Amino acid sequence: MEMPLIPAAEAPEVPSEVPDHELPEIPVASVEPAAPTHAADETALLPSSSYHHNGYSSDSRAHYSSRSVEYNTPTHDSHPQEYHSQPSYSPLTQQPQHPPTSRPGSGLSNGPGQHGLSQPTPDLTAAQKPSSQQAKNSVVIKVGMVGDAQIGKTSLMVKYVEGSWDEDYIQTLGVNFMEKTISIRNTEITFSIWDLGGQREFVNMLPLVCNDAVAILFMFDLTRKSTLNSIKEWYRQGRGFNKTAIPFLVGTKYDHFVNFPREDQEEISIQAKRFAKAMKASLIFSSTSHSINVQKIFKIVLAKAFDLKCTIPEIENIGEPLLLYKNV
């Protein structure tokens, strides 16, 4: 059954386009919840439920670890990032060291910035300038990942955080959690990434992944149409717990999908576009093993979280890794 189409909303006003290579300075004071941009117009929503942050087990690679890594953002996905600090670990049975924020408001304008972000810098004298430690701001962006089992959620998360990829499948039992901190000028932005195991017995942990998330990645395997058909139910339940998170529809394993017959690629791509339109979601095809659009997913999350324009070019031709996010 096809997803019922939801009328598309007008894209919000954003500041003028700025180069992608300059970096912003984001004051903590400006990070406030913004008004919801995606109305709860969707299919019937589930009621919220209570849950506890303990008792979850995992046999996955990350072992409920929290990893904070500072790196220089690469220009292209094909170039691995370089890390400048050792990862630190903490168990998932506790809340993250920095509690996830609600969707940040923009509050950023004027002056050039990288990744489509910009922020004015005050002119301080040497006596007025605070020390670098005192002036360091921090922002936490929680990102949830949901979808069927064995579609590559954990692999994408580990690839983004650690820059590595392992073709051996390790099942996620429960919830996986990892962090990656990037330094942008005077601000540390931490992506707090929550990965839910795709087996149906773990659906009761969905609130843990979706609550307070700034963005939710609804993921499917491009080589298995059934996983795309499951998106409707994942979307219905995810939106039941979080109606304001920015939705993304992410297709994985593009490196295998590109070898499919042309007619099969067209069928899946057209259906994915239709689903994304109904969800008012960005649509991105990715490959973890070939580093296709992995970094770009989180750059676009960052830009949309602050309601700022992103300069990453879109890709809309069938037969190429689709990247559609501007008219959402």
C-alpha positions in Angstrom: 0.0 0.0 0.0 1.4 3.4 -0.9 1.9 6.0 1.8 -0.8 8.7 1.8 0.6 11.9 0.4 1.0 14.8 2.8 0.8 18.3 1.3 4.3 19.7 1.0 5.0 22.7 3.2 6.7 25.8 2.1 10.5 25.7 2.7 11.4 28.1 5.6 13.2 31.4 4.9 16.9 31.0 5.3 19.8 33.4 5.3 21.6 34.2 2.1 23.9 31.5 0.7 27.4 31.5 1.9 30.5 29.5 1.0 30.7 25.9 2.3 34.3 26.2 3.3 34.0 28.7 6.1 33.0 28.0 9.7 30.5 29.5 12.1 30.7 30.6 15.7 27.5 29.4 17.4 26.7 30.9 20.8 25.0 28.6 23.3 22.5 31.4 24.0 21.2 31.2 20.5 20.5 27.5 20.7 16.8 27.5 21.6 14.0 25.2 20.4 12.6 26.5 17.1 9.0 26.3 16.1 8.1 23.0 14.5 8.6 23.0 10.7 6.9 19.7 10.1 3.2 19.7 11.1 1.8 16.6 12.7 -0.4 16.1 9.7 0.7 12.5 9.2 -0.9 9.1 9.7 -2.4 8.2 13.1 0.2 8.7 15.8 1.1 6.4 18.7 0.9 7.7 22.3 4.2 8.3 24.1 5.3 5.6 26.6 7.6 5.5 29.6 10.9 3.7 29.6 14.1 3.3 31.6 17.7 3.9 30.6 19.0 0.6 31.8 18.7 -3.1 31.0 19.6 -2.8 27.4 22.1 -5.2 25.9 24.1 -5.1 22.7 26.4 -7.3 20.8 27.3 -4.6 18.4 30.6 -3.0 17.6 30.1 0.1 19.6 29.0 -1.7 22.8 26.9 1.2 24.0 30.0 3.4 23.9 30.0 7.2 23.8 32.8 8.4 21.6 33.9 12.0 21.3 36.3 12.7 18.5 37.5 16.1 17.3 38.4 16.2 13.6 38.8 18.5 10.6 35.8 18.1 8.3 37.0 16.7 4.9 35.9 18.4 1.7 34.9 15.1 0.0 33.5 11.9 1.4 36.2 9.9 -0.3 38.9 11.5 1.9 39.0 10.0 5.5 38.9 12.5 8.3 41.9 13.0 10.6 41.3 12.7 14.3 43.1 14.9 16.8 42.1 13.2 20.1 41.5 9.7 21.4 37.9 8.5 21.7 36.5 8.4 25.2 34.0 5.7 26.3 31.0 5.6 28.7 28.2 3.1 29.1 24.8 3.7 27.6 23.1 2.7 30.8 23.7 6.3 31.8 22.5 9.4 29.9 25.0 11.1 27.6 27.4 13.5 29.3 25.7 16.3 27.5 21.9 15.9 27.4 20.4 16.1 23.9 18.9 19.3 23.0 15.6 20.0 21.3 15.9 21.3 17.7 18.2 24.3 17.9 16.9 27.6 16.7 18.9 29.5 14.1 19.9 32.8 15.7 22.8 32.9 13.2 23.1 35.6 10.5 25.5 38.0 8.9 29.1 37.2 8.2 30.6 34.2 6.3 30.6 30.7 7.7 31.3 27.1 6.7 28.7 24.5 5.9 26.2 27.2 5.1 26.3 28.6 8.6 27.2 32.2 9.6 27.5 34.2 12.8 28.8 37.7 13.6 32.0 37.9 15.6 32.2 40.7 18.2 35.3 43.0 18.1 37.0 42.6 21.5 40.2 44.2 22.7 42.9 42.0 24.0 41.9 42.8 27.6 38.3 41.9 26.9 39.0 38.6 25.0 38.2 35.6 27.2 40.5 32.6 27.3 39.9 29.9 24.7 38.7 27.5 27.4 36.2 29.9 28.8 35.0 31.0 25.4 34.4 27.4 24.1 30.7 26.8 23.5 29.1 23.5 22.9 26.0 22.3 21.2 24.5 18.8 21.2 22.5 17.5 18.2 20.8 14.2 18.8 20.2 12.1 15.7 18.0 9.0 15.8 18.4 6.1 13.3 15.5 3.6 12.7 14.7 1.0 10.1 14.5 -2.7 9.5 17.3 -5.1 10.5 20.4 -5.6 8.4 20.1 -2.4 6.4 23.4 -0.8 7.5 22.4 1.6 10.3 25.2 0.7 12.6 27.7 0.6 9.7 26.8 4.1 8.7 27.1 5.4 12.3 30.5 3.7 12.8 31.7 5.0 9.4 30.8 8.5 10.3 32.2 8.5 13.8 35.3 6.4 13.3 35.9 6.5 9.6 36.1 2.7 9.4 33.9 0.1 7.8 33.7 -3.7 8.5 31.8 -5.9 6.0 31.1 -8.4 8.8 27.5 -8.1 10.0 27.1 -7.6 13.8 23.5 -7.5 14.9 22.4 -4.6 17.1 20.5 -5.9 20.2 18.5 -3.0 21.6 20.1 0.5 21.2 23.5 1.5 20.0 24.9 4.9 21.0 27.9 6.9 19.7 29.0 10.5 19.8 31.2 12.5 17.4 32.3 16.1 18.3 33.4 18.5 15.6 35.1 21.8 16.3 33.7 24.7 14.3 35.6 27.9 15.1 34.7 28.6 18.8 32.0 26.0 19.1 32.1 22.3 19.7 29.1 20.5 18.0 28.5 17.0 19.2 26.4 14.6 17.1 24.8 12.2 19.6 23.7 9.3 17.3 21.2 6.7 18.5 20.8 3.5 16.5 17.8 1.2 17.2 18.0 -2.5 16.4 15.6 -3.4 13.6 14.0 -6.4 15.1 10.4 -5.8 16.1 11.1 -6.9 19.7 13.1 -3.7 20.2 10.3 -1.4 19.1 9.5 -0.6 22.8 12.9 1.2 22.9 11.8 3.6 20.1 11.2 6.4 22.6 14.8 6.2 23.7 16.0 6.9 20.2 13.3 9.4 19.1 12.6 11.5 22.1 14.5 14.9 22.0 16.0 14.0 18.6 16.7 17.0 16.4 16.7 14.7 13.3 15.5 11.2 12.6 17.0 9.1 9.8 14.4 6.7 8.5 16.6 4.1 6.7 16.1 1.3 4.2 18.2 -1.0 2.1 18.1 0.0 -1.6 18.5 -3.6 -2.6 15.5 -4.9 -0.6 12.2 -3.2 -1.6 10.5 -4.7 1.5 12.6 -2.4 3.8 11.4 0.6 1.9 7.8 -0.6 2.3 8.4 -0.8 6.1 9.3 2.9 6.2 5.6 3.8 6.5 5.2 2.0 9.9 8.6 3.3 11.2 7.6 6.8 10.2 4.2 6.5 11.9 5.6 5.3 15.2 8.6 7.6 15.2 6.5 10.7 14.6 4.3 9.5 17.4 7.1 10.1 19.9 8.6 13.1 18.2 6.6 15.4 15.9 9.2 18.1 15.5 12.3 16.1 14.5 13.6 16.8 11.0 12.9 13.6 8.9 15.5 12.1 6.5 14.8 9.2 4.2 18.2 7.4 3.7 18.7 4.5 1.3 21.8 2.4 2.0 24.0 0.0 0.0 24.0 2.2 -3.2 27.2 0.4 -4.3 25.1 -2.7 -4.9 22.0 -0.9 -6.0 23.8 0.7 -8.9 24.4 -2.7 -10.5 20.6 -3.4 -10.6 18.8 -3.3 -14.0 17.8 0.2 -15.0 14.1 -0.5 -14.6 14.5 -1.8 -11.1 16.5 1.3 -10.2 13.8 3.5 -11.6 11.1 1.7 -9.7 12.8 2.0 -6.3 13.9 5.6 -6.9 10.5 6.7 -7.9 8.9 5.1 -4.9 11.5 6.5 -2.6 10.9 10.0 -4.0 7.2 9.6 -3.4 7.7 8.5 0.2 10.1 11.4 0.9 7.5 13.8 -0.5 4.8 12.4 1.7 7.1 12.5 4.7 8.4 16.0 3.9 11.8 14.5 4.2 15.2 14.9 2.5 16.1 11.9 0.4 19.7 10.6 0.3 21.1 7.5 -1.3 24.4 6.4 0.5 27.0 3.7 0.5 29.1 3.1 3.7 31.7 0.9 2.0 32.3 3.4 -0.8 31.9 6.6 1.4 29.1 7.9 -0.7 27.1 10.7 0.9 28.0 9.6 4.5 29.5 12.9 5.5 26.9 14.9 3.6 24.0 13.4 5.6 25.3 15.0 8.8 26.3 18.3 7.1 22.7 18.6 5.9 21.4 17.7 9.3 23.6 20.5 10.8 22.4 23.0 8.2 18.7 22.2 8.7 19.0 22.1 12.5 20.0 25.8 12.4 17.6 26.7 9.5 20.5 27.7 7.3 21.1 27.2 3.6 23.5 24.4 2.6 25.6 24.7 -0.6 26.0 20.9 -1.3 24.7 20.4 -4.8 21.6 18.2 -5.2 21.6 15.0 -7.3 18.2 14.1 -8.8 19.0 11.9 -11.8 18.0 8.3 -11.6 21.0 6.1 -11.9 23.0 8.4 -9.6 23.1 8.5 -5.7 20.1 10.8 -5.1 20.6 13.8 -2.9 17.4 15.9 -2.5 17.0 18.2 0.4 16.4 21.8 -0.7 12.7 21.9 -1.5 11.5 20.2 1.7 
